Amino acid sequence: MLADATVQMLQHHWEDGWNRGDIDTIMVPFATDVVFSSPGISMLTGDPAKTTSEGHAALRAYIEDALRRRS
């Protein structure tokens, strides 16, 4: 279980980054070996079986694409 302060910090980075369209703010908490799961991955890739992104570079590319699409 994560401490409340950690959860709040993660929430801040995610929300603030998305609201400002700032990929660097979003990516700060993620480790280089991150494994990120989201149903949005299959929507963006067009592959219904793909729901995870592995590694910092892959997650960054996924989020950058999502930020571009929301504009």
N, C-alpha and C positions, 0 to 999 in steps of 0.2 A: 504494500500500500504506500502510495506517495504522500508525503506531508502536504498539508494545505498550502503552505508557502510555495512549494514546488509546483503544485497544480496551478496556482494563481500566476506564477511566473510563466509557465508554459502557455496558459490561456492568454496572457498579455502578449507574448511574442506572436502567437497565431493570429489573434484578433487584430492587433495593431498592424502587423505586417499585411494582412489581407485588406484592411481598411485603407491603408496607404499605398497598396500595390508594391510593397517593399520586400522583395525576395530575400534579401540579406537578413532582415529582422525575422522572417518566418523560419529561416534555416538555422539560426544561431543554436537552438537547443539540440539539434540532431547530430548524432555521432556519424562518423564516416561509414560505419557498417550498419546503418539503420535499415530496418525492414518495415515498411509502411504499408498498411492495408487500407483500401478504400474502394467502395463500389464505383467511385468516379474514375478510377484508373481504367476499368473496362469501357466506360463511356468514351473516354478520350482516346484510347488505343483502338477501339473497335473490336477488341477481342474479349468476348464475354467470360472467358476462362481466366483472364488476367486481372487479378484484384490486388496484387502486391507490387511494390517497387522496392528494389534492393540496392542499397548503397546511396551515399550522399549525392553523387552526380546524377543518378537516375531520378531520385526524389526531386532534386532541384529542377531538372528538365520537366518533370511532370507538373510541378507547381508553377513554373514559368509559363508553360502551355496553358494551364488553367487560368492564370492571371490574364494572359492575352485574350482568351476566349470570353472572359467576363466583361471586357471593355466594350 
